[in-house]
Amino acid sequence: MEDVFLPIVICGMLFVGAPWVILHYVTKWKQAPKITNEDEKLLDELHLLARRLEDRLQTVERIIAADNPDWRPGMSPAEPRPSYDLAKRN
């Protein structure tokens, strides 16, 4: 009796269970909210604003460092300054 039951369960899982799970998650993926053109424009504007603010911050830090060579923003003088280049991330 057990010799017949196991193949039926395996076939059921293979031909019913697996497609059911796959189609369930495909449906959920298609129902997920998509990014609109307005959202994409807003993200582009925010990215440009962040780059401009980073440039301004670096300029202010260079001016302060020129006036006071021992000054470092929250770092010890021996540590190198991290580079946050947003252009390289794209």
Accessible surface in RSA format (square Angstrom, percent):
REM  Atomic radii and reference values for relative SASA: ProtOr
REM  Chains: A
REM  Algorithm: Lee & Richards
REM  Probe-radius: 1.40
REM  Slices: 20
REM RES _ NUM      All-atoms   Total-Side   Main-Chain    Non-polar    All polar
REM                ABS   REL    ABS   REL    ABS   REL    ABS   REL    ABS   REL
RES MET A   1   199.67 103.4 154.23 102.1  45.44 108.2 130.04 110.6  69.63  92.3
RES GLU A   2   149.59  85.9 141.77 107.3   7.82  18.6  56.67 109.6  92.92  75.9
RES ASP A   3   127.18  89.1 109.98 109.5  17.21  40.7  36.30  85.4  90.88  90.6
RES VAL A   4    95.23  62.7  91.23  82.6   4.00   9.6  94.81  82.4   0.43   1.2
RES PHE A   5   134.71  67.4 133.07  82.4   1.64   4.3 134.51  81.6   0.19   0.6
RES LEU A   6   109.55  61.0 109.37  78.2   0.17   0.4 109.37  76.8   0.17   0.5
RES PRO A   7    67.25  49.0  63.70  58.1   3.55  12.9  67.19  55.5   0.06   0.4
RES ILE A   8   111.83  63.6 106.03  79.0   5.80  14.0 108.93  78.4   2.90   7.9
RES VAL A   9    55.23  36.3  48.87  44.2   6.36  15.3  54.54  47.4   0.70   1.9
RES ILE A  10    86.86  49.4  86.30  64.3   0.57   1.4  86.30  62.1   0.57   1.5
RES CYS A  11    63.93  48.4  62.75  70.0   1.18   2.8  18.71  47.4  45.22  48.8
RES GLY A  12    30.87  38.1   0.00   N/A  30.87  38.1  28.65  78.6   2.22   5.0
RES MET A  13   121.82  63.1 115.71  76.6   6.11  14.5  85.09  72.3  36.74  48.7
RES LEU A  14   107.27  59.7  97.61  69.8   9.66  24.3 100.76  70.8   6.52  17.5
RES PHE A  15   142.21  71.1 124.58  77.2  17.63  45.9 125.53  76.1  16.67  47.7
RES VAL A  16    93.41  61.5  88.14  79.8   5.27  12.7  91.48  79.5   1.93   5.2
RES GLY A  17    24.41  30.1   0.00   N/A  24.41  30.1  24.07  66.1   0.33   0.7
RES ALA A  18    43.77  40.2  34.37  53.0   9.39  21.4  42.46  59.8   1.30   3.5
RES PRO A  19    54.15  39.5  51.20  46.7   2.95  10.7  54.15  44.7   0.00   0.0
RES TRP A  20   180.77  72.5 174.67  84.5   6.11  14.3 152.99  81.6  27.78  45.1
RES VAL A  21    85.38  56.2  83.55  75.6   1.83   4.4  85.38  74.2   0.00   0.0
RES ILE A  22   106.73  60.7 102.06  76.0   4.67  11.3 106.23  76.5   0.50   1.4
RES LEU A  23   113.02  62.9 112.45  80.4   0.57   1.4 112.75  79.2   0.27   0.7
RES HIS A  24    79.92  43.7  72.05  50.1   7.87  20.1  43.17  44.5  36.75  42.8
RES TYR A  25   140.09  65.4 135.83  77.3   4.25  11.1  90.99  68.4  49.10  60.5
RES VAL A  26    58.41  38.4  56.83  51.4   1.59   3.8  58.36  50.7   0.06   0.2
RES THR A  27    68.88  49.0  65.81  66.7   3.08   7.3  45.34  60.9  23.55  35.6
RES LYS A  28   112.48  54.9 104.94  64.4   7.54  17.9  53.82  48.4  58.67  62.5
RES TRP A  29   180.75  72.5 171.66  83.1   9.08  21.3 148.32  79.1  32.42  52.6
RES LYS A  30   134.99  65.9 118.98  73.0  16.01  38.1  66.24  59.6  68.75  73.2
RES GLN A  31   126.09  70.5  95.24  69.6  30.85  73.5  43.21  92.0  82.88  62.9
RES ALA A  32    44.96  41.3  35.87  55.4   9.08  20.7  41.63  58.6   3.33   8.8
RES PRO A  33   135.32  98.6 102.85  93.8  32.47 118.0 113.43  93.7  21.89 136.1
RES LYS A  34   145.54  71.0 121.37  74.5  24.18  57.6 118.65 106.8  26.89  28.6
RES ILE A  35   103.26  58.8  76.31  56.9  26.95  65.0  79.97  57.6  23.29  63.2
RES THR A  36    76.16  54.2  69.09  70.0   7.07  16.9  72.33  97.2   3.83   5.8
RES ASN A  37   115.77  79.8 109.98 106.3   5.79  13.9  21.58  51.9  94.20  91.0
RES GLU A  38   138.93  79.8 132.62 100.3   6.30  15.0  48.42  93.7  90.50  73.9
RES ASP A  39    64.66  45.3  63.73  63.4   0.93   2.2  12.51  29.4  52.15  52.0
RES GLU A  40    90.91  52.2  90.90  68.8   0.01   0.0  22.89  44.3  68.02  55.5
RES LYS A  41   137.08  66.9 135.32  83.0   1.77   4.2  80.12  72.1  56.96  60.7
RES LEU A  42    95.44  53.2  93.22  66.7   2.22   5.6  94.69  66.5   0.76   2.0
RES LEU A  43    99.77  55.6  95.76  68.5   4.01  10.1  96.02  67.4   3.75  10.1
RES ASP A  44    82.51  57.8  80.79  80.4   1.72   4.1  21.85  51.4  60.66  60.5
RES GLU A  45   110.46  63.4 104.65  79.2   5.81  13.8  40.39  78.1  70.07  57.2
RES LEU A  46    89.79  50.0  85.68  61.3   4.11  10.3  86.06  60.4   3.73  10.0
RES HIS A  47    56.65  31.0  50.95  35.4   5.69  14.6  43.45  44.8  13.20  15.4
RES LEU A  48   104.07  58.0 103.73  74.2   0.34   0.9 103.73  72.8   0.34   0.9
RES LEU A  49    77.74  43.3  77.04  55.1   0.70   1.8  77.41  54.4   0.33   0.9
RES ALA A  50    45.40  41.7  38.40  59.3   7.00  15.9  41.46  58.4   3.94  10.4
RES ARG A  51    94.12  39.5  92.24  47.0   1.87   4.5  14.39  19.7  79.73  48.3
RES ARG A  52   131.39  55.2 129.10  65.8   2.28   5.4  52.28  71.5  79.11  47.9
RES LEU A  53    92.25  51.4  88.60  63.4   3.65   9.2  88.91  62.4   3.34   9.0
RES GLU A  54    39.82  22.9  37.16  28.1   2.66   6.3  14.35  27.8  25.47  20.8
RES ASP A  55    86.83  60.8  84.05  83.7   2.78   6.6  26.55  62.5  60.27  60.1
RES ARG A  56   138.18  58.0 134.42  68.5   3.76   9.0  51.88  70.9  86.30  52.3
RES LEU A  57    87.79  48.9  83.88  60.0   3.91   9.8  87.31  61.3   0.48   1.3
RES GLN A  58    62.19  34.8  60.73  44.4   1.46   3.5  12.33  26.2  49.86  37.8
RES THR A  59    58.01  41.3  58.01  58.8   0.00   0.0  42.58  57.2  15.43  23.3
RES VAL A  60    76.75  50.5  76.50  69.3   0.26   0.6  76.75  66.7   0.00   0.0
RES GLU A  61    21.56  12.4  20.62  15.6   0.94   2.2  12.01  23.2   9.54   7.8
RES ARG A  62   151.18  63.5 143.34  73.1   7.84  18.7  74.60 102.0  76.58  46.4
RES ILE A  63   102.10  58.1  98.91  73.7   3.19   7.7 102.00  73.5   0.10   0.3
RES ILE A  64    64.98  37.0  64.11  47.8   0.87   2.1  64.98  46.8   0.00   0.0
RES ALA A  65    32.91  30.3  27.73  42.8   5.18  11.8  28.03  39.5   4.88  12.9
RES ALA A  66    83.54  76.8  46.99  72.5  36.55  83.2  58.78  82.8  24.76  65.6
RES ASP A  67   118.93  83.3  85.60  85.2  33.33  78.8  29.84  70.2  89.09  88.8
RES ASN A  68    72.26  49.8  71.06  68.7   1.20   2.9  17.40  41.9  54.86  53.0
RES PRO A  69   114.94  83.8  88.18  80.4  26.76  97.3  91.41  75.5  23.53 146.3
RES ASP A  70   119.89  84.0 104.57 104.1  15.32  36.2  29.31  69.0  90.58  90.3
RES TRP A  71    74.27  29.8  67.75  32.8   6.52  15.3  49.17  26.2  25.09  40.7
RES ARG A  72    89.07  37.4  73.29  37.4  15.79  37.6   8.27  11.3  80.80  49.0
RES PRO A  73    42.39  30.9  21.90  20.0  20.49  74.5  29.76  24.6  12.63  78.5
RES GLY A  74    85.55 105.5   0.00   N/A  85.55 105.5  46.12 126.6  39.43  88.3
RES MET A  75    49.64  25.7  31.84  21.1  17.80  42.4  37.72  32.1  11.92  15.8
RES SER A  76    53.61  45.3  43.55  58.1  10.06  23.2  42.77  91.1  10.84  15.2
RES PRO A  77   104.99  76.5  84.66  77.2  20.32  73.9  85.36  70.5  19.63 122.0
RES ALA A  78    99.12  91.1  62.33  96.2  36.79  83.7  73.61 103.7  25.51  67.6
RES GLU A  79    88.15  50.6  84.73  64.1   3.42   8.2  29.11  56.3  59.04  48.2
RES PRO A  80   115.20  84.0  99.73  90.9  15.47  56.2 108.98  90.0   6.22  38.7
RES ARG A  81    82.94  34.8  59.91  30.5  23.03  54.8  32.60  44.6  50.34  30.5
RES PRO A  82    54.69  39.9  38.21  34.8  16.48  59.9  49.61  41.0   5.08  31.6
RES SER A  83    98.60  83.3  64.87  86.6  33.73  77.7  48.16 102.6  50.44  70.7
RES TYR A  84   119.07  55.6 109.03  62.0  10.03  26.1  75.76  56.9  43.30  53.4
RES ASP A  85    58.61  41.1  46.88  46.7  11.73  27.7  17.50  41.2  41.11  41.0
RES LEU A  86    40.34  22.5  36.90  26.4   3.44   8.7  36.90  25.9   3.44   9.3
RES ALA A  87    50.75  46.7  34.02  52.5  16.73  38.1  35.87  50.5  14.88  39.4
RES LYS A  88   167.70  81.8 134.51  82.5  33.19  79.0  89.93  80.9  77.77  82.8
RES ARG A  89   173.80  73.0 135.88  69.3  37.92  90.3  56.26  76.9 117.54  71.2
RES ASN A  90   145.61 100.4  82.95  80.2  62.66 150.9  52.23 125.7  93.38  90.3
END  Absolute sums over single chains surface
CHAIN  1 A     8564.6       7490.0       1074.6       5654.3       2910.3
END  Absolute sums over all chains
TOTAL          8564.6       7490.0       1074.6       5654.3       2910.3
